[in-house]
Amino acid sequence: MTIIDTHLHLVYRDVLHYPWIDGVPALQQDFSIERYRREAARCGIGGAIHMEVDVAESDIEKETANVKRLAALPGADLIGAISACRPENADFPAFLERQLADPFIRGFRRILHQLPDELGQTPMFRAHVGRLKGTGRPFDLCVLPHQIPFAIAFADLCPDVQFVLDHCGVPAIKDRAEHPWREHMSEIAKRPNVVVKISGVVAYAEPETWTLRDIRPYVEHSIESFGWDRVVWGSDWPVCTLTATLSTWVAATRAILQGASHEEQAKLLSGNAKRVWRLPG
């Protein structure tokens, strides 16, 4: 069963500047498309959407251009890019117009957990995200558990925008914390314009000792809350390598899905992604 990876990061430090990586020694290296594909092809991953890597703001459009260049390489299997954006900026409408002209750009993201909570709640920020109505481009929400209510407010204020909640809402698996994450996930799942991304949750587990038992409750609750028609899969490579290889994360996913039907697994691993991001095939 072919997998579509909806959350791949590529790092080319000679091309782009990644300020946040300075604080993560294990990620201070290049993570190329060739390196990813060597392992991804062995795991059954047949295509990937590149997720913006929070590059320096001046490099946002340069990052997308670099991904398009890589997509032209033989065997790259890059089928689109989710672009970084700055809805808090007054020039966002002009930026959005440029990006919407490029069908390779499948969606947008602004990492909210790195911002002051109040920034994502400003009228300008929310109005600018609302401009995605009718574009067919989803907006990825990357928030911490205590910020999920902000994501709920987004979904309510922009009911015609498709939202994607990254990383199962970033649960604190290492701390075995399920509350209020569990309740917040059940609540946001009531919004039909939100899907959840089962992506890279291993990165939030104890690096040396985590087992399938540790991550299973978080993945299963996400699936149970949203249902099989509103779940997609992502690797979060190379961030997932902080605690596991790509192969290990794929194996863990398949183990968790073992009791699901073939149709349910196909929806999570590829079918829903094709619908949400309007992918060919």
C-alpha positions in Angstrom: 0.0 0.0 0.0 1.7 3.2 -1.2 2.1 6.0 1.3 2.0 9.7 0.6 4.2 11.6 3.0 2.4 15.0 3.6 5.1 16.4 5.9 8.7 16.2 4.5 11.3 18.7 5.4 14.5 19.1 3.3 17.5 21.1 4.6 20.0 22.7 2.3 22.2 24.9 4.5 24.2 26.2 1.6 21.1 27.5 -0.1 18.8 28.7 2.8 19.1 29.9 6.3 17.3 28.0 9.1 17.6 30.1 12.3 15.9 27.5 14.5 18.2 24.7 13.6 21.0 26.5 15.5 19.4 25.3 18.7 19.1 21.6 17.6 22.6 20.2 17.2 21.4 16.8 15.8 19.7 18.7 12.9 22.7 20.9 12.0 23.4 19.0 8.8 22.0 18.8 5.3 19.0 16.5 4.7 18.8 16.1 1.0 16.1 14.6 -1.3 18.5 11.9 -2.3 19.1 10.9 1.4 15.3 10.9 2.0 14.4 8.9 -1.0 16.9 6.1 -0.4 15.0 5.2 2.8 11.5 6.3 1.8 11.5 4.1 -1.3 12.2 1.1 1.0 9.3 2.0 3.3 6.7 2.2 0.5 6.5 6.0 0.4 5.6 6.8 -3.2 5.3 10.6 -3.1 5.9 13.5 -0.7 4.7 17.0 -0.1 7.4 19.3 1.2 6.6 21.1 4.3 8.2 24.5 4.9 11.1 24.4 7.3 10.7 27.8 9.0 13.5 29.4 7.0 14.4 33.0 7.5 11.6 35.2 6.4 13.6 36.6 3.5 14.1 33.0 2.2 10.4 31.9 2.1 9.9 32.2 -1.7 13.5 31.0 -2.3 12.7 27.8 -0.3 9.8 27.0 -2.6 11.9 27.7 -5.7 14.5 25.3 -4.3 11.9 22.5 -3.8 10.6 23.0 -7.3 14.2 22.6 -8.6 14.6 19.4 -6.6 11.2 18.1 -7.8 12.6 18.1 -11.4 15.3 15.6 -10.4 14.7 12.0 -11.6 13.0 9.9 -8.9 12.5 12.8 -6.5 8.7 12.1 -6.2 8.1 15.6 -4.8 4.4 16.3 -5.7 4.0 19.7 -4.1 5.1 22.2 -1.5 3.4 23.7 1.6 4.8 27.3 1.7 5.7 29.3 4.8 3.7 32.5 5.1 3.3 35.5 7.4 -0.4 36.4 7.8 0.6 39.0 10.4 2.2 41.1 7.7 0.3 43.8 5.8 1.8 42.6 2.5 0.3 39.1 2.8 -2.4 39.6 0.2 0.3 40.3 -2.5 2.4 37.4 -1.3 -0.7 35.1 -1.5 -1.5 36.2 -5.0 1.9 35.3 -6.2 1.8 31.9 -4.6 -1.7 31.0 -5.8 -0.5 31.4 -9.3 1.8 28.4 -8.9 0.0 25.1 -8.8 3.0 23.4 -7.2 2.2 25.2 -4.0 -0.4 23.0 -2.3 -0.9 25.0 0.9 0.5 27.2 3.6 1.7 27.2 7.1 2.7 29.6 9.9 4.1 27.8 13.0 2.0 29.3 15.8 3.7 27.7 18.8 6.8 29.8 18.2 4.7 33.0 18.3 3.2 35.0 21.1 -0.3 33.5 21.6 -2.0 36.8 20.9 -0.4 37.3 17.5 -2.4 34.6 15.8 -5.6 36.1 17.3 -5.2 39.5 15.8 -8.0 40.6 13.3 -5.4 41.0 10.5 -3.9 37.6 11.0 -7.3 35.9 11.0 -8.6 38.0 8.0 -5.5 37.1 6.0 -5.9 33.4 6.7 -9.6 33.8 5.6 -8.4 34.7 2.2 -7.7 31.1 1.6 -11.4 30.5 1.2 -12.1 29.0 -2.2 -8.5 28.6 -3.2 -8.2 24.8 -2.5 -5.1 25.4 -0.5 -5.3 24.2 3.2 -3.6 26.0 6.1 -1.6 23.8 8.4 -1.9 24.5 12.1 1.1 23.7 14.2 0.2 24.3 17.8 0.9 23.0 21.3 -1.8 21.3 23.3 -2.7 24.4 25.3 -3.1 26.4 22.0 -5.6 24.0 20.4 -8.4 26.3 21.5 -6.8 29.0 19.3 -7.0 26.5 16.4 -10.6 25.8 17.2 -11.3 29.6 17.0 -9.6 29.7 13.6 -11.7 26.9 12.3 -14.9 28.6 13.6 -14.0 32.0 12.2 -13.0 30.6 8.8 -15.5 27.7 8.2 -14.8 27.7 4.4 -11.0 27.2 4.8 -9.5 23.8 5.1 -7.3 23.4 8.1 -4.8 20.6 8.9 -3.8 20.0 12.5 -0.1 18.9 12.5 1.5 16.2 14.6 -1.7 15.1 16.4 -1.7 18.4 18.2 1.9 18.0 19.5 1.1 15.9 22.6 3.7 15.7 25.3 4.2 12.0 25.0 7.5 12.0 26.8 5.7 13.3 29.9 2.7 10.9 29.3 0.5 14.0 29.4 -3.0 13.3 27.9 -5.0 16.1 29.5 -6.2 18.6 28.4 -4.8 17.5 25.0 -7.3 14.6 24.8 -10.3 16.8 25.5 -9.1 19.6 23.1 -8.6 17.0 20.3 -12.1 15.7 20.8 -13.4 19.3 20.6 -11.5 20.4 17.5 -12.5 17.2 15.7 -16.1 18.5 15.8 -15.1 21.1 13.1 -15.7 19.5 9.7 -13.1 21.8 8.1 -10.2 20.4 10.1 -8.3 17.2 9.4 -5.5 15.8 11.6 -2.1 14.8 10.5 -0.6 11.7 12.0 2.9 13.0 11.7 6.2 12.5 13.5 4.7 12.0 17.0 7.7 9.8 17.8 9.7 13.0 18.1 7.8 13.8 21.3 8.5 10.5 22.9 11.5 9.5 25.2 14.3 9.2 22.7 16.0 6.1 24.1 13.2 4.1 25.7 9.9 4.8 23.8 7.9 1.9 22.6 4.8 1.4 20.5 2.7 1.4 23.7 3.8 5.0 24.4 2.6 6.5 21.1 -0.3 4.3 20.4 -2.9 6.1 22.7 -2.2 9.5 21.1 -2.4 8.2 17.5 -5.5 6.1 18.2 -7.3 8.9 20.0 -6.6 11.3 17.0 -8.0 8.7 14.6 -11.1 8.0 16.8 -11.8 11.7 17.2 -11.6 12.7 13.5 -12.6 9.4 11.8 -11.0 7.7 8.9 -12.1 10.3 6.3 -10.2 13.2 8.1 -6.7 11.7 8.9 -3.6 12.0 6.8 0.0 10.7 7.4 3.3 12.5 7.5 6.9 11.6 8.4 8.1 14.9 9.8 11.5 13.8 8.5 14.2 14.6 9.6 12.7 15.9 12.9 11.4 12.4 13.5 15.1 11.2 13.5 15.6 12.8 16.9 14.1 9.6 18.3 13.6 7.2 15.4 14.5 6.5 11.8 12.0 7.0 9.1 11.7 3.2 8.7 10.9 2.8 12.4 8.2 5.5 12.3 6.6 3.9 9.2 6.8 0.4 10.9 5.2 1.9 14.1 2.4 3.4 12.0 1.7 0.1 10.3 1.7 -1.7 13.6 -0.9 0.8 15.0 -3.1 0.4 11.9 -2.9 -3.4 11.9 -6.5 -3.9 13.0 -7.9 -1.4 10.5 -9.5 -2.4 7.3 -7.6 -2.1 4.0 -9.9 0.8 3.0 -9.3 2.6 6.3 -5.6 2.3 6.0 -5.6 3.4 2.4 -7.5 6.6 3.4 -5.0 7.5 6.1 -1.9 6.6 4.1 -2.8 8.2 0.8 -6.4 8.6 -0.2 -7.3 11.5 2.1 -4.1 13.4 1.2 -5.1 13.2 -2.5 -8.4 14.8 -1.7 -7.3 17.4 0.8 -4.4 18.7 -1.3 -6.1 17.9 -4.7 -3.3 15.7 -5.8 -3.3 13.9 -9.2 -4.0 10.2 -9.4 
